[in-house]
Amino acid sequence: NLAEKISGKKIIVKNNGLAPDQKEPRAWVADIKKTSELLNWHPRNSLESGLRKTFEWFKTHRKLYE
């Protein structure tokens, strides 16, 4: 939803008909609490601001992918 908000476009995710690998969990959840506590590290960007910067970079450098 956030990627759609930033890009202004509807995004359709396709898995190309591949069956999910049953060895992997159905969902992954990231939690940086331990990293923050042990290393005193904190991200400089929120998920939204990082996605915005990434989207803008790709728009600016589109020719690299043509």
KELUM-949728 format. One record per residue (C-alpha): x, y, z; residue in three letters; residue number from 1. Coordinates in pm, 1 decimal. Example, Ala and Ser with C-alpha at 12.3 -4.5 7.8 and 13.67 -1.06 7.14 Angstrom:
! residues 2
+----------+----------+----------+------+-----+
|       c1 |       c2 |       c3 | rest |  nr |
+----------+----------+----------+------+-----+
|   1230.0 |   -450.0 |    780.0 |  ala |   1 |
|   1367.0 |   -106.0 |    714.0 |  ser |   2 |
+----------+----------+----------+------+-----+
END
This chain:
! residues 66
+----------+----------+----------+------+-----+
|       c1 |       c2 |       c3 | rest |  nr |
+----------+----------+----------+------+-----+
|      0.0 |      0.0 |      0.0 |  asn |   1 |
|    284.3 |    237.5 |     81.5 |  leu |   2 |
|    453.2 |    175.3 |   -254.5 |  ala |   3 |
|    122.7 |    250.6 |   -429.3 |  glu |   4 |
|     85.5 |    569.9 |   -226.6 |  lys |   5 |
|    435.8 |    688.2 |   -315.5 |  ile |   6 |
|    424.0 |    591.3 |   -683.6 |  ser |   7 |
|     64.5 |    694.6 |   -739.9 |  gly |   8 |
|      9.0 |    371.5 |   -931.3 |  lys |   9 |
|   -174.8 |     45.7 |   -866.5 |  lys |  10 |
|     76.6 |   -233.6 |   -804.6 |  ile |  11 |
|     -9.5 |   -594.4 |   -887.1 |  ile |  12 |
|    222.0 |   -855.6 |   -735.5 |  val |  13 |
|    271.4 |  -1171.1 |   -941.9 |  lys |  14 |
|    450.9 |  -1486.4 |   -835.4 |  asn |  15 |
|    469.5 |  -1633.1 |  -1187.9 |  asn |  16 |
|    284.5 |  -1944.6 |  -1073.0 |  gly |  17 |
|    564.3 |  -2066.7 |   -849.2 |  leu |  18 |
|    464.6 |  -2268.9 |   -545.5 |  ala |  19 |
|    582.8 |  -2122.3 |   -215.0 |  pro |  20 |
|    881.7 |  -2297.5 |    -59.3 |  asp |  21 |
|    734.2 |  -2487.0 |    234.4 |  gln |  22 |
|   1062.1 |  -2456.7 |    428.3 |  lys |  23 |
|   1011.8 |  -2083.7 |    465.8 |  glu |  24 |
|    765.7 |  -1913.5 |    702.0 |  pro |  25 |
|    455.1 |  -1766.3 |    542.3 |  arg |  26 |
|    543.4 |  -1420.5 |    672.1 |  ala |  27 |
|    858.4 |  -1243.9 |    789.4 |  trp |  28 |
|    845.1 |   -969.1 |   1049.1 |  val |  29 |
|   1136.9 |   -732.4 |   1100.8 |  ala |  30 |
|   1217.4 |   -599.1 |   1445.6 |  asp |  31 |
|   1525.6 |   -383.0 |   1504.2 |  ile |  32 |
|   1478.6 |   -365.0 |   1881.7 |  lys |  33 |
|   1772.8 |   -596.6 |   1957.1 |  lys |  34 |
|   1998.2 |   -415.1 |   1710.2 |  thr |  35 |
|   1902.9 |    -82.2 |   1863.9 |  ser |  36 |
|   1974.2 |   -210.9 |   2216.2 |  glu |  37 |
|   2302.3 |   -391.6 |   2145.3 |  leu |  38 |
|   2458.8 |   -152.8 |   1894.7 |  leu |  39 |
|   2280.5 |    170.7 |   1980.2 |  asn |  40 |
|   2185.5 |    188.6 |   1612.2 |  trp |  41 |
|   1876.3 |    362.1 |   1479.4 |  his |  42 |
|   1767.7 |    403.0 |   1116.2 |  pro |  43 |
|   1808.7 |    747.6 |    962.1 |  arg |  44 |
|   1497.5 |    705.3 |    749.8 |  asn |  45 |
|   1149.3 |    576.8 |    813.4 |  ser |  46 |
|   1020.3 |    310.1 |    576.1 |  leu |  47 |
|    815.2 |    572.9 |    395.1 |  glu |  48 |
|   1097.2 |    825.0 |    352.9 |  ser |  49 |
|   1336.7 |    548.7 |    241.3 |  gly |  50 |
|   1088.6 |    425.1 |    -18.8 |  leu |  51 |
|   1032.5 |    781.2 |   -139.8 |  arg |  52 |
|   1408.3 |    835.8 |   -181.9 |  lys |  53 |
|   1443.0 |    502.4 |   -363.9 |  thr |  54 |
|   1149.0 |    577.8 |   -594.5 |  phe |  55 |
|   1290.8 |    921.4 |   -678.2 |  glu |  56 |
|   1636.1 |    774.5 |   -746.7 |  trp |  57 |
|   1490.8 |    523.6 |   -993.8 |  phe |  58 |
|   1287.8 |    797.6 |  -1163.5 |  lys |  59 |
|   1601.8 |   1009.8 |  -1199.2 |  thr |  60 |
|   1815.6 |    720.2 |  -1324.1 |  his |  61 |
|   1557.7 |    546.6 |  -1542.9 |  arg |  62 |
|   1791.3 |    539.3 |  -1843.7 |  lys |  63 |
|   2020.0 |    296.5 |  -1660.9 |  leu |  64 |
|   1743.8 |     34.9 |  -1689.0 |  tyr |  65 |
|   1628.7 |     85.0 |  -2048.2 |  glu |  66 |
+----------+----------+----------+------+-----+
END
